[in-house]
Amino acid sequence: MNKLYPYRERIKKISADNNSSIILALDIETRYQNQKYIERLVENLHPFLCAVKINFHLILPFGKKEIQKINRVIHTFGLLSIADIKLNDISNTNHVTLQILHSMGFDSVIVNPIIGQKQLNSLVDFAHKLGMGVISLVYMSHENVSEGYGLNMVDGKPSHRKFLPLFEIFLKYANKSNVDGIVVGATHLKTLKHISSVTSIPIYSPGVGTQGGNPKLAIASGSNYLIIGRSILRSKDQQKTLSNLLRKKEL
């Protein structure tokens, strides 16, 4: 789809065209971390996907040219590419990082809103000028997520202070910053259902499969896109696994 369209519209269109809201997370083992393997993977699985998420641990060992080639393949098969680096720094560093990711061919980036409202606003504005999307963490999928994202924090001005869990503050940042998506784990259905009831931002949910998340329940609880990696990558028949996941989601 034409890059002149906003990222949020592009991924929605691809998802509808492919009848899939599955994003392949490249959580591949070290022995498979080579360009040819990834290109074959995308070629074989693209009809069942809407995007590919390239994780930080995969971006690091590759050079710029290799990542550009991988992203060109992803785009050749009509998918979008997401850089999962959980970006969070001062505006200058964020902007330079976005420019580099953009030059590598990424369509969007996952960010950590711990940087605060002002810095997140700046990051989103700059990303949108580049034609990139921003997906912000709200509540991750790991089992001890409440130790961080569930911490009670003081929110508001001195005269109107109240305690809110950190994820509620992150959600407020997301709602005010015009982000293109938020990350909420498929493994925490109660929180997922609550968040989906109070925001219209598309929800990206990791944790399906290996971590125990159920695709059908995640969609029913408000997920718009499912980020799935190891349960697909470790399958002996990856296409069959993806096809079964799509049926279970009942799109």
LINKA-V742095 format. One record per residue. SS is DSSP state (H for helix, E for strand, L for the rest). PHI is phi in whole degrees, 0 to 359 (* if undefined). D_LAST is the distance of its C-alpha to the last C-alpha in Angstrom with 2 decimals. Layout:
SS	PHI	D_LAST
SS	PHI	D_LAST
//
This chain:
L	*	21.55
L	304	24.95
L	290	25.98
L	291	27.64
L	282	24.36
L	302	23.64
H	307	21.53
H	301	18.97
H	287	18.48
H	296	18.50
H	290	15.70
H	296	13.50
H	292	14.48
H	296	14.01
H	301	10.47
H	292	9.81
H	296	12.22
H	269	10.92
L	51	7.21
L	211	7.43
L	246	8.42
E	268	10.78
E	251	14.46
E	281	17.00
E	268	19.92
L	279	23.13
L	269	24.76
L	279	26.83
L	291	30.12
H	306	33.38
H	294	34.19
H	258	31.11
L	279	31.72
L	220	32.78
H	301	31.64
H	297	31.44
H	298	29.20
H	296	26.72
H	298	26.88
H	295	26.22
H	300	23.28
H	296	21.64
H	299	22.67
H	284	21.14
H	253	17.77
H	304	17.08
H	295	14.73
H	258	12.16
L	234	12.86
L	239	13.35
E	198	16.49
E	233	19.14
E	256	20.97
E	259	24.64
E	281	26.35
H	306	29.90
H	291	31.37
H	264	30.32
H	294	31.49
L	302	34.89
L	285	36.24
L	270	35.30
L	271	37.36
H	301	36.31
H	296	36.54
H	295	34.32
H	295	31.54
H	300	31.96
H	294	31.60
H	297	28.45
H	294	26.89
H	296	28.09
H	295	26.30
H	303	23.02
H	289	23.59
H	302	24.76
L	267	21.38
L	78	19.73
L	252	18.48
E	255	19.80
E	240	22.08
E	244	22.38
E	270	25.74
E	262	25.50
E	242	29.10
E	48	28.79
E	299	31.43
L	200	33.95
L	198	37.49
L	290	39.87
H	304	38.94
H	301	41.14
H	295	39.61
H	300	36.05
H	294	36.84
H	297	38.48
H	298	35.58
H	298	33.10
H	299	35.39
H	292	35.50
H	299	31.74
H	297	31.41
H	293	34.08
H	279	32.20
L	102	29.23
L	286	26.78
L	265	24.38
E	203	24.07
E	220	25.63
E	267	24.96
E	236	27.88
L	253	29.58
H	284	30.60
H	299	33.64
H	293	35.57
L	99	35.49
H	301	34.63
H	298	37.15
H	292	36.33
H	294	32.56
H	303	33.23
H	297	35.39
H	298	32.91
H	297	30.08
H	301	32.52
H	291	33.78
H	300	30.38
H	294	29.36
H	295	32.68
L	275	31.77
L	84	28.38
L	261	26.66
E	261	24.05
E	231	24.75
E	244	22.51
E	253	24.55
E	295	24.70
E	232	24.50
E	206	23.90
L	284	23.56
L	262	22.18
L	289	25.48
L	292	27.14
L	258	30.13
H	301	28.38
H	295	30.17
H	293	33.47
L	243	32.77
L	289	29.92
L	264	30.92
L	298	34.57
E	281	36.13
E	236	37.51
E	281	39.94
E	231	38.38
L	103	40.13
L	286	43.69
H	310	46.63
H	280	47.02
H	227	43.36
L	285	42.32
E	210	39.77
E	267	37.98
E	225	34.28
E	295	32.23
H	305	31.88
H	295	28.10
H	291	28.70
H	291	31.20
H	299	28.87
H	293	26.29
H	299	29.17
H	302	30.01
H	297	26.49
H	297	26.41
H	274	29.86
H	256	29.42
L	62	26.64
L	292	24.68
L	265	21.43
E	187	19.52
E	228	20.40
E	262	20.03
E	222	19.37
L	297	19.07
L	286	16.32
L	272	19.42
L	231	20.76
H	296	18.44
H	298	21.25
H	292	22.01
H	301	18.43
H	296	18.01
H	298	21.42
H	297	20.90
H	295	17.69
H	278	19.75
H	240	22.55
L	214	21.16
L	256	19.02
L	291	19.08
L	304	15.79
E	254	15.54
E	255	15.53
E	242	15.47
E	278	17.52
L	102	18.51
E	285	15.65
L	94	17.35
L	303	21.08
L	276	21.63
L	104	19.93
E	290	16.78
L	261	13.95
H	298	10.43
H	294	9.01
H	290	12.07
H	295	11.95
H	297	8.75
H	296	10.40
L	269	13.59
L	124	12.83
L	292	11.77
L	260	10.50
E	224	11.15
E	251	11.89
E	263	15.32
E	230	16.00
L	235	19.37
H	299	21.65
H	294	19.42
H	274	18.44
H	296	21.90
L	270	23.82
L	285	22.01
L	286	24.21
L	230	21.37
H	295	19.13
H	296	17.06
H	295	16.49
H	300	15.63
H	296	12.96
H	299	11.57
H	295	11.74
H	298	10.09
H	297	6.92
H	293	7.28
H	296	8.30
H	286	5.54
L	53	3.80
L	294	0.00
//
